Amino acid sequence: MEEETTTQSSESPVSTTPVVALKDINIYQKKLLILPKVNITINRGEFVYLIGKTGSGKSSILKVLIGELPAVGVQADFAGYDLKKMKKRHVQQLRRKLGVVFQDYHLLSDKTVIDNLLFVLKAIGWKNKNEMQNRAEEVLEMVGLATKDFKYPHQLSGGEQQRVCIARALLNKPEMVLADEPTGNLDPITAEEIFQLFHNINKQGTTILMATHNFSMIDKFASRTICIENNTLIDSMV
């Protein structure tokens, strides 16, 4: 039976199969309740913005999804994993099925662009050197840095470094990319280029959840938006 799809835009088909399903999840940092009764469903192929004031809980939701914070409540499924029952030894398996892009780049300063990517591939279990090289070159092509593979991070602009981070997030062909304020350190023109890149990646089928304060870019690249306001999630799709 073929998987049903809906349409987010004329260019980006969206499956009805959820990648994220959070139902009545309470998010805690230690014993402090950060967000109560979080309900989010994100289907494969969607592009979703997560917005809200600083300290509203955007990053905490992302941390639940990558296994950094516990999921307490009725249902917490992500990429085929039950986050409520997940053992610590399975967290790394989960993270290999997703890509994460942060505001800060966290690149290895003593390694070239290509070696940064090869280092990650080796760390997540890739063995064949030719396959590793080919995949690293492929993702650099995807983010427009095919000719910068020999550069060191300090030789790149902020926008180029963020493109390397996006390439790194795509290495293992993730089911979903989580982006936490990915343009927070960038000028408006470069930020627009990065938003366009994320939407291009989404059009190729990768699910994206982006926490951002960049409302001008949200207006320019409109998509489903979940707003956290007064500990309540307001979904533009509802």
Phi, psi and omega in degrees: 000133180285143179290131178292148176226151168247184183233121175280321174209177181293345184252349190231092178293141182241129178285159172270003177275120182286138169269323178239132174219099176250127181230119178048050180266128174263129183253123181243146164248110192057242181256005182270124178285117181271312180219129177263148170048060178279126178234113180219131169235126178235123181272156179301128179098353180283157168240118186232131172267141174241115186235164180157166180296159173304131181086004182282343177118007181301308182294329179295322176297316178298322180293328174297317184293330179263009173083014179276332177238148182288149175257114184242117180156208188280309185214137176211087180251136180212120176053038177087002179251143172269103185295334180292328184255003187295131174277153181303325182291345181264353183298317180296326176297317178300313186294338176286347179263003179220163176242146182232133178235126182253171175295318176270145195279326178055041175270152178281114189291337183266008180238147176291170178306309183295323180288330172301317182287319179296323178300317180293316180301317178297319182295329181265009168107003176291143184243318187285118186295323178294318178295322178296315180297316181297318181292319179298317179293325181296314182288329175294324175296320181298327183258008174080028181237028184300332183264004183248015187295337183269355183282156171264155183308320183291348179269001183251154172287168178301318179296321178292321177297321178292326175297322176298319179296322177293319175301316179300319180294335183269353190307315187265023179050062188291154174289333184207147173246128174257128181236122183250101182050054187292346179246015185298333181256012189246153176288163186302320182293315179293322178300319178297320178297321180290319176300317179299320179298315179299320180290326175296319178297318178299321180295341176273001172114355181277130177287138182232132169237116185239120170273127186205153170255001190276081187291331178295324178286326175298320177296321183284323181243071187296140175198178178306136183229131174249120182253131174264118182219121180054046178065018179237140178266126179247115187258127182294343181274350184267000000 
